Amino acid sequence: MYLPLVNAPDTLWVCDTESIKDYKALNRIECDISKCNTFWDIPGMKAGVVTGDVAWNLMRFAKEKQFAIPAFNCVTTSSVNAVLEAGKVMNRPVMVQFSEGGSCYFAGKSLPNDKKQASILGAIAGAFFCRHVAPAYGIPVIVHSDHCAKKLLPWFDGMLDADEAYFKETGEPLFSSHMLDLSEEDHAENVGTCAKYLKRMAPMNLILEMEIGITGGVEDGVDNSGVSADKLYSTPQDTWMVWETLAPISEKFTIAAAFGNVHGVYKPGNVRLQPELLQSFQVSAGKTLGFAKPFSLVFHGGSGSEKKDIDNAVSYGVVKMNVDTDTQWAYWEGILNFYKANESYLQGQIGNKDGPDKPNKNYYDPRKWVRESEVSMCKRVQESCKDLKNTN
């Protein structure tokens, strides 16, 4: 399918949203998760990008079976391929996600981005790349956009315009899910803005991830390293406020509730995670609603986390964990190790330890060292899957 980019430097997407059907009138895919032995048993499950009820039921299945799906930030087709390759090796679902900065990089850093047009273009290009390539890897893939702060809402709007255009043509959105991160705003504005966007997303059966409480550290140019400690921990009242506001609109929302999370990798003991808070959110809301684990939760700042904290978080209803810093290092380490092993062949086009006239093209060809990065990252993606019990 081809969707024209209408004068991308000067405008955001425009779509006739009235032509989209009421999501309550769509043919919904019912699923009794308890009867599914594997994720392939979920009705409608397929290889390639999954959306709507299929993607949501995959998350429900993860919560039921007590595993989580890792989400990896990608900035090139190479990093996307590394994630997909790992999923293929393990025959497990994976998530590919694009941040605003990563999306801009995907399109090309030389492009103007004053209206977030390059970030919009890059995210859309990344989603289309996944849609075309992922089926060949034989596993289901969720395509997601990562942290969108208030100042980045034009990027979010542009992606939703693309979703709506794609929905008009195919009956499903381009992306599987999007994240709004308005945690720096007061709770009323945060949750209220999420509700406004979820009303726009619900007719397309899109999943919304939102954040309440702040993830510390630095990620994609957003610096929360100096935030006060109390903002790193959400409360049952916070998560209940989210439920009361969003649940009447759509069931398809996840919450990145803060339990001491920090982006990046730090020395053991420098970050104090309290995953037991997630359990308190579930118990508190469950008593009111009359069923267990009502929330589908997201673990931010997963890189460098201790395995016991990951295990506990998953047992308390985490269905998705973000991984970026660890895979960034893994990608670089592939190049680093390749260089160390072949240093003599990487000092010039001609001449190495085998002789002054020997060519080095087989070593500096980007396909050689980029591939080493992919292999290294692929291994790290598999490790994250194992940490989250996303295994067969």
N, C-alpha and C positions, 0 to 999 in steps of 0.2 A: 504494500500500500504506500502511496505517496501523498503526503500532506504538504502543501506549499507553505513556505515560510514567508509571510507577507511583510516585506520590507523590514526585516528584522532590526536594523539599526534604529529605526524611527518609531516603531510601534510594538505593542504587545499583541498577543493573539486576540482575535475577535470571533465569537461563535454565537449562533442563535440558540441560546439555552432553552428557549421555550419548546424547541423541537424534541427535547429529551423527555422521555416518558417518566411518569411518577414511579420511583423505584419500588413502591409497594405493589404496583401492578405488573412488575416484571416477572418472568418465570423464575422463581427462586428455587435453589437447589437445597432440598431438605437433607439433613444428615444426622443419623444417630451415631455419634462418635463412639459410643460404647461397643458398637458392632463392627468397628473397623479394627482389624488386626495390624495392618500397616497403613502408611499414608497413601499407598496406591489404592486402598479400598475406599478412599473418600470419593463420593460421586463427583464426576467431572474432572478428576485429577488427570494430569497429562504432563508430558515433558515440555519444557518451555515456560514462558512467563504465565503465571496464574494470577487471577484477579477475583474480585467479588466474593461470592459465597465459597468458591473453591479455596481461595487464599485464606479467607477467614476460618473456614473449617480446618485448614491445615494448622492454624494457630490454636484452635480449640483442641485438635488432636494432640498437639505438643503439650498443652497444659494437662490433658487427661493422662497422657503417658509419661509425664514428668521429664520432658526434655525441652530444650530451647533451640531455636534456629539462630546461628550466628549471622550477623549482618556486617559486611565488609565494605569500607569506603574505597571506591575505585576512581581513578583519575585518568585512565587510559584504557584502550581496548586490551592492552597487555595485562593489566591488573584484573580486568573483568574475566579474561580467559583463564587466569590463574585460579580464580574463585570457582568458575564453572568446571575446570578440570578436576579440582578437589572434590566437588560434588559428584562428578562422574565416577571418580575412583572409589568413593564411599557409597555411591548410589543413595545419596541423601539430599534433601532439599537445602538450598542455600539462599541467602539474600544478598543482592547487589544494591548498594546505596550510593547516592551521589550527594555530596554537600554542595553548597553554593559556590565555594571556591574551587572545588573539584570539578564542578560542571563547567565553570569558566575555563579551566585548564583543558578540559576535554575538547572544547570548541577551538581553543587556541588563545594563548595569553596575549597575543598582539591585537586581538579584536577589541573594539570599544565596548565598555560595559557600564556606562554611566546610567543606563536605565535597566541594568541587569539583563540586557539583551543577549550578551554572550553566555551568561549563566543559564538563561532560558534555553538558548540554542543547544548548549552542551548537554544539558540534562535530557532534552528531547532526543538528541542524537544518541546519547547513551542508552536511553530506553529502547529506541528503535534497534540499536545494535544488539541489545539483549534479546529482543523479540525475534530477530532474524537468526541469531547464532545459538541461543540457549537450547532450542529443540534438538540440535545435533548432539548435545551432551547427554541427552536422555534422562534429565532430572527436572523436577519442578523448581522454578525460580521466582522469587518475589523481588520486584524492582521497586525501590523505595527512594524517596528524597529525604535527606538528613536535616539536621537543625536549621530551622528558618526563624530567625529573630524578627522583631517588629520592623527593623530597618530593611529587611530582605523580603518583605511581603510582595513587592513587584515581581520577584522571581517566582514566588508561590503562585501568584495570580497567572503568570505566563504558563506555568506547567498545567494549571487547571484548565486554562483555555485549550491547551493541547489535548488534555484528557477529554474535554467536551467534543472537540472536533473529531477525535478518534472514536469516541462513543457513537457519534452520529453515523459513522461509517460501519462500525463493527458490532455495536451493542455492548462494548466493554471499554473501560478507560485505558489510556496508554500505559500508565503506571499502575502498580498494585496498591501503593499506599504513599502517603506523604506525612512528614512531621512538621508540626508547628512548635517552636520553642519560644514561648512568650514568658518564660519563667522569670525574666528580669522585671516584668511588669507586675503590678499588684494582681492578686488572685482574681478579683472581679473582672478586670480587663482581660487577663489571660484566658480564663474560662469562657467569658462572653465572646471573645473573638474566635475562639475555637468553635463555639456553638454556631456562630455565623458561617464559618467556613464548612463545618460539617453539614449544614443545611444545603450548601451548594454541592458537596461531595456525595451526599446520600443518594441522590437520583442516579448516580453512576455506580453505586455499590462500592465506592472507594473506602479504604480504611484510613483513619486518621490516628496518628500517634501524637500525643501531646505531653508536655513536661510540666510538672508542678513541683516546686523546689528546684534549686539550682545545682547543676553539675559543676564542680570546681575545675580548676586548671585552665589550660589554653587549648582550644580546638578550632582549626580553620579560621584563625584570625580573631576569634572571640575570646577575650581574656577575662576569666572569672577567678583568677588566682588569688585576688584580694578580697573575695566575698566573705562576709561574716559567717562563722561556723554554724550558727543556728539555721541559716538558709540552706544548708546542705542536707537537711533532714526534714522530710514531709511529715504530716500528721494524718491521723484517720479523718479528721475534719476536712483536710484538704482534698483527699481522694474521694470522700463522700460528696463534696461540692461538685467535683467533676462528674461523678455518676448521676447525680440529680439533674444536672444541666444537659449532659450529652446523651444519656440513655434514652430519653423520650424521642430523640431525633433519629438515632441509629444505634444498633448494637456494635457496629464496627468501629470501635476506638480502643486504643491501648494507652496505658499511662506509664510514662517514665517518671516514677515517683522517686524522690531523692532519699537515699539512705547512706549518705556520706560519700557519694561517687565523685571521682576526680578524673578528668581526662589526662592521659599521659601515663608514663611509667615512673614510679617512685620507689625509693628504698623501702623494704618491709618495715611496717610500723608507722610510716609517715602518713598513711591514709587509714582512717578508722571507719570501715564499713560496718553497718548494722543491719544486715539482711533480715533480722528478726522483726524489724519495723514493717516489712512487707507483709509478714504474717499477721501483724496487728491490724493492718489496713483490711485484709481479707476477712478476718474474724469480726471486726467491728461492722463492716458493711453486710457480711453474711448473716449476722443476727437480725438485722433489719429486713433484709430481702428474703430470708428463709432458705437460702441455699449457699453451699460452700464455694469459696474462691470465685467471687463474682468478677474480680478484676483480671484482665490480661495485662501483665506488667512487662516493662522493658528495663533492661540493665544497661545503663550508660557507663562509659569509662571502664570497659571490661579489660582492656590491656593491662597486664601486670597484676591482675587480681589473684588472690590466693584461691586454690582449688576448693577449699572448704566453704568459702564465701559464695563461690559460684554454685556449688552443690546446694547450699541452703537457699539461695535465691531462687533457683529453679524449682525446688520443692515447694516454695511459697507462691508459685504462679507466674514466674518469669517465662515468657515465651520467645523472647528475642534479646540478644545481647550484642551490643556494638563492639566491633574490633577494628582499630585503625592503627594505632601506634605500633603494635606488635607486628602487623603485616607490613607497615612501612619499613621497619627495620629488616624484616625478612627479605623484602624485595631488594633493598640496598645490599644486604649481606651476600646475596647471590652474585652481584657484580663484584663486591669486594673479594670474595673467595676466588672468583674467576681471574681477577687481576693478579692476585698473589700467586696463583698457580701458573700464570702465563706471562709474568711481568716482562720477560725478555722479548716476547713477541709483540709487545704493545708499546714500544718506544718509538716506532716509526713505521712507515709503509714497507720498507725493505731493510733487512739486516736483523739478525737475532743470534742466539747462542749457537745455532746450527751453521751459521756462515753469514758474511757481510752482504751477500747477494740474495739471500733467501727472502721471499715475500711473506708478508704477515697478514694478508687479506683474510685468511680463514679464521683469524683471531679477532680482528677489529670489526668484522662484519657485524652490524647491530643484532642480526638474528642469533648470533652466538651468545653474546653477553646478556641481551634482553631475555633470551630463553632461560639462562641460568637464574635470572631474577624470578621468572615465572615459576620455575621448579622449586626454588626456595620458598616463595610465597605460598605455593600450592601445599607444601608440607605444613606450613604454619596454619593454613586454613583448616587442614585436616586435624591438626592438634586442637584447634578451637572447637571443632565439631565433637571431638572426643570429650573435651572438658565439659561440654553442655549435654552430653549423652545423646547427641544427635548421631547415633550409630545404629547399625542393623544388629 
